[in-house]
């Protein structure tokens, strides 16, 4: 699992907006629409654009990042990220 996390994070870091990388059923570019909501110390409530992205994501796929040591490198708090489905009122959030 650790290798999977490293590969996805490497893709995120090395992805420009035109590359079209798909992560958990959404583009890397779209994932960044939620970054203000998962970045400490003052995350913002998820925007409509962020919630639209989350509504199309394979939410259980994100569970592999729950204990990631790499997401903080991107200023992403995994605990905040896992709260997005609930904050966006998406039914059946993942049970990680």
N, C-alpha and C positions, 0 to 999 in steps of 0.2 A: 504494500500500500504506500509506503514512503516513496518508492520510486515513482508511482503514479502521481503523487503530489508534486514531486520535483519536476516531472515532465510538464504537467499542466501549468505550474507557475512559470517555468521557463518559456512556455508558449505565450503566456500573458505578458511577460516582460519583453519578449522579443517580437511581439505582434504589433504591427502598425495597423492603422484603421482600414487599410485596403486588403489585408491578407485574408480576411474571411475565416479565421479560425473559429471552430465551433466547440464550445465547452458546455457540457450538461444540457445540450439541445438549444443553446443560444450562442450568439456570436460574442467574441471577446470584447468587441466594441460596445455591444449592448450591456455587457456585464458592468462596464465602467459607469453606466448611468446610475448604478446603485452605490458607487463608491462613497459619496458623501454620507450615506446612511450606515456605513460599516466602518467608518474611520474615526477612531477615538482622537481626542478626548471629548469632542462635542459633536456626536453624530446628529444629522438632521433626520426628521421623519422622511420615510421614503416618498419620492415624488411619484406622480402618476406614471411617468415614463418608466421609472424603476419597477413599479408594481406590474406594469404591462409586461416587462421583461421577465419578472419572476413568475408571472402567470403562465408563461410558455416554457419555463425551464423544467428539466427533469430534476425535481427537487431531491429525490433520494440520491442522485448523483453527487450532490453537494455534501452529503454525509461523510464522504471520504476525506473532506477537508476539516472536519470537526476538531481534530487534535493536531492540525498542521502547525509546524514550527516555522513554515515558510511564509504564510500569509501575513504575519506581522512585518515581514520584510517589505511587503507592498502596502503597509499601513492599513491592513484589513484585519478587523477583529472577528474571528470565526464565530464567536458567540453572538455578536451583533448580526452577522450574516444569517445565522440560523433563525433569528427572530423575524426576518423579513416576510416570510409567508404569513405569519400571524398578523404582523403590522399592516400587511396588504390585504387582509381579510380573504386569504386564499384557503379554500377548504382542503382538508387532508394534508396539512403540513407534514414534512418528513419526521419520523420518529427515530432520531439518531441516537 
